[in-house]
Amino acid sequence: MTTTTSKFRAGNLKGLLDHGPVTASAPCRVDFGGTLDIASFHYPLREMAPATVNIAIDLRTTVTLQPGDEDGIRISSRGFPDAVFPPAGAPYRHPLGLMFAVADYFGANRVHIDIHSASPPRSGLGGSSVAAVALIAAFWKVLGLKQKEKMDRRSIALLAHFIEQAVAGVPCGQQDQLAAVFGGVNRWDWPADPRRPPFIQRPLLRKEAAARLNPHLLVAYLGVTHESKDVNGTWIRQFIDGKSRKEWHEIVHLTHEFAGALESWDIAAAVDAMRRETAIRKAMTPDVLNDVGDWLVAAAVTAGCGARFTGAGGGGCLWAIGQVNDIAMLKTAWKQILDEQPTARLLDCRVDAEGVI
């Protein structure tokens, strides 16, 4: 008897890709309330209705599947040497280990996976999770999982999260995968209830309204890569040890405030919530912002804006929200600061309403 699992094993993809390569892409994100999407937080905090807000941005990661010229799996990605391993033979702690884990899940062989990201490597914009989403979507398509039906976005998001958490060795959140799959401007609720879905999507701005947000946003790369496990691991240990509980309760409330401000188009309230949330996190973990990050946040306050690190901070990117004129003033100030830092720069990006395609 053929099981559902074995029916969709990829095996040798060479024949399946004879008609040409298969490509999928997905957007990165900026976020507010991150870490609450990790089960270590939203299960104990369930009565407070923890939520995360993220905004998908059009710095897309594109994954292309092509026939391989050799036995095994080859992955090419900007910023990393090409890596080749036999099926199920890659070490998942490799910099591209998550991608090999996805390929192994589908039983792939004799395939060349090419990854191109419009965002800087390890920039705190969810890049590795985005690449996993795009890769799953590409396999989904080439193996016929779509079956003339609309792509099952929820399943792609869940699978990407399950594989990442399985190989990471630490608790992982889900917000990166959800922004990559669904796009747009959303509040994600975490019910922490076995009788309900693991997440609930609450769109804050519909597609047309989301575009209005573009002149109110600014994103900067600090020129320094980040390692999310470092800061997240500290927050998780503090929380489990009973420390900073009051601060996390306040972060839940501020995330609700920020979501409500976006939904009601109250930019001033969004700025205020962002400033307070960033201050709380900085007090808990001073390393969440380096010197350049501190300068950018201070410049945002001076310009009348709010600024926050993306993801778990510790390098990577910062993003800001404010009134249009304030953001224009901040853009000049941030550029002056970033011009003094090697590889740092403003990122040209807008809200991405599409999600994975």
URPE-V958288 format. One record per residue. N is the residue number from 0. RES is the residue in one small letter. OMEGA is omega in degrees with one decimal (999 if undefined). Layout:
N_RES_OMEGA, N_RES_OMEGA
This chain:
0_m_179.0, 1_t_179.0, 2_t_177.3, 3_t_-178.8, 4_t_-176.7, 5_s_-179.5, 6_k_-174.2, 7_f_175.2, 8_r_-174.1, 9_a_-177.5, 10_g_178.6, 11_n_-176.7, 12_l_-172.0, 13_k_-179.3, 14_g_-178.1, 15_l_-177.5, 16_l_-178.5, 17_d_-178.1, 18_h_178.2, 19_g_-179.3, 20_p_176.2, 21_v_-174.6, 22_t_172.6, 23_a_178.0, 24_s_-179.3, 25_a_-176.4, 26_p_169.9, 27_c_-177.6, 28_r_160.9, 29_v_-168.0, 30_d_176.1, 31_f_179.7, 32_g_177.7, 33_g_-174.2, 34_t_175.8, 35_l_176.3, 36_d_175.8, 37_i_-174.5, 38_a_178.8, 39_s_-179.5, 40_f_-168.0, 41_h_172.7, 42_y_177.9, 43_p_-177.2, 44_l_-171.2, 45_r_-175.7, 46_e_179.7, 47_m_-178.9, 48_a_-178.7, 49_p_-177.1, 50_a_175.7, 51_t_175.3, 52_v_170.8, 53_n_-179.6, 54_i_177.8, 55_a_179.5, 56_i_-169.0, 57_d_165.8, 58_l_-170.1, 59_r_169.0, 60_t_-177.7, 61_t_179.9, 62_v_179.2, 63_t_174.9, 64_l_177.9, 65_q_176.1, 66_p_177.5, 67_g_179.3, 68_d_-175.3, 69_e_175.7, 70_d_-178.7, 71_g_-177.4, 72_i_175.9, 73_r_176.4, 74_i_175.3, 75_s_179.2, 76_s_-179.6, 77_r_179.1, 78_g_179.7, 79_f_172.1, 80_p_173.9, 81_d_179.5, 82_a_178.5, 83_v_176.2, 84_f_174.1, 85_p_178.0, 86_p_179.4, 87_a_-177.9, 88_g_-175.9, 89_a_170.7, 90_p_-174.8, 91_y_172.3, 92_r_173.4, 93_h_178.5, 94_p_177.1, 95_l_-174.8, 96_g_179.3, 97_l_-180.0, 98_m_176.8, 99_f_178.4, 100_a_176.5, 101_v_179.1, 102_a_178.7, 103_d_177.9, 104_y_-179.4, 105_f_177.8, 106_g_-173.1, 107_a_173.4, 108_n_178.4, 109_r_179.6, 110_v_175.1, 111_h_-179.6, 112_i_179.3, 113_d_-176.4, 114_i_176.1, 115_h_-178.9, 116_s_177.1, 117_a_178.5, 118_s_177.4, 119_p_178.6, 120_p_175.6, 121_r_-175.6, 122_s_178.2, 123_g_-179.8, 124_l_178.4, 125_g_-169.9, 126_g_-177.4, 127_s_177.4, 128_s_178.4, 129_v_178.8, 130_a_178.4, 131_a_177.2, 132_v_-179.1, 133_a_180.0, 134_l_177.0, 135_i_179.1, 136_a_179.0, 137_a_176.6, 138_f_179.2, 139_w_-178.0, 140_k_-173.7, 141_v_-179.0, 142_l_176.5, 143_g_179.8, 144_l_-178.8, 145_k_173.6, 146_q_176.6, 147_k_177.2, 148_e_176.5, 149_k_179.9, 150_m_-178.3, 151_d_-175.1, 152_r_-178.8, 153_r_-179.4, 154_s_178.0, 155_i_-180.0, 156_a_-179.2, 157_l_-179.2, 158_l_179.2, 159_a_179.3, 160_h_-177.9, 161_f_-178.5, 162_i_-179.0, 163_e_-179.4, 164_q_-178.7, 165_a_-175.4, 166_v_-177.4, 167_a_-178.6, 168_g_177.7, 169_v_176.6, 170_p_-179.8, 171_c_174.4, 172_g_-176.5, 173_q_-170.7, 174_q_-178.8, 175_d_180.0, 176_q_-177.9, 177_l_176.8, 178_a_-179.6, 179_a_-176.5, 180_v_-171.2, 181_f_-177.6, 182_g_173.3, 183_g_-178.3, 184_v_-170.8, 185_n_161.6, 186_r_177.7, 187_w_177.6, 188_d_-177.9, 189_w_-172.3, 190_p_-178.1, 191_a_-177.1, 192_d_-176.9, 193_p_179.7, 194_r_-175.9, 195_r_175.1, 196_p_-176.9, 197_p_177.6, 198_f_177.0, 199_i_-179.9, 200_q_175.7, 201_r_179.2, 202_p_-179.7, 203_l_177.1, 204_l_176.9, 205_r_-170.4, 206_k_-177.5, 207_e_-178.3, 208_a_-177.9, 209_a_-179.6, 210_a_177.7, 211_r_-176.4, 212_l_-172.4, 213_n_-179.0, 214_p_178.2, 215_h_-174.2, 216_l_175.5, 217_l_-179.3, 218_v_-178.9, 219_a_172.7, 220_y_-174.6, 221_l_-178.2, 222_g_-179.3, 223_v_180.0, 224_t_-178.6, 225_h_175.0, 226_e_-170.7, 227_s_-177.3, 228_k_-176.5, 229_d_-177.2, 230_v_178.6, 231_n_179.3, 232_g_177.0, 233_t_-179.5, 234_w_-179.3, 235_i_179.3, 236_r_178.7, 237_q_-176.4, 238_f_-179.4, 239_i_178.7, 240_d_177.9, 241_g_179.8, 242_k_172.7, 243_s_179.9, 244_r_179.5, 245_k_179.8, 246_e_179.8, 247_w_174.4, 248_h_179.5, 249_e_178.0, 250_i_175.6, 251_v_-179.9, 252_h_-179.1, 253_l_176.4, 254_t_175.1, 255_h_180.0, 256_e_-178.5, 257_f_178.4, 258_a_179.2, 259_g_179.4, 260_a_177.6, 261_l_-177.2, 262_e_-179.2, 263_s_179.5, 264_w_176.4, 265_d_-175.1, 266_i_180.0, 267_a_178.9, 268_a_176.7, 269_a_177.5, 270_v_-178.0, 271_d_-179.7, 272_a_-179.5, 273_m_179.3, 274_r_-177.2, 275_r_-179.4, 276_e_178.5, 277_t_179.7, 278_a_179.4, 279_i_-178.2, 280_r_178.0, 281_k_178.3, 282_a_179.4, 283_m_-175.9, 284_t_-177.3, 285_p_-177.8, 286_d_180.0, 287_v_174.4, 288_l_172.6, 289_n_-177.4, 290_d_-179.7, 291_v_177.0, 292_g_177.0, 293_d_-179.9, 294_w_-179.5, 295_l_179.0, 296_v_179.0, 297_a_177.9, 298_a_178.5, 299_a_178.8, 300_v_179.1, 301_t_-178.4, 302_a_-179.1, 303_g_-178.3, 304_c_169.8, 305_g_178.6, 306_a_-176.6, 307_r_172.2, 308_f_174.1, 309_t_-179.6, 310_g_-178.8, 311_a_175.3, 312_g_-177.1, 313_g_-172.6, 314_g_178.4, 315_g_-172.8, 316_c_167.9, 317_l_172.9, 318_w_-176.5, 319_a_174.3, 320_i_179.9, 321_g_174.6, 322_q_-173.1, 323_v_-178.9, 324_n_178.9, 325_d_178.2, 326_i_177.9, 327_a_177.2, 328_m_179.9, 329_l_179.8, 330_k_178.2, 331_t_-178.8, 332_a_179.9, 333_w_-179.3, 334_k_179.2, 335_q_179.1, 336_i_-174.8, 337_l_179.4, 338_d_179.8, 339_e_-175.6, 340_q_177.8, 341_p_176.8, 342_t_177.4, 343_a_-178.6, 344_r_168.0, 345_l_178.9, 346_l_178.7, 347_d_-176.6, 348_c_180.0, 349_r_176.9, 350_v_178.8, 351_d_-175.3, 352_a_-168.4, 353_e_-172.2, 354_g_-175.3, 355_v_177.0, 356_i_999
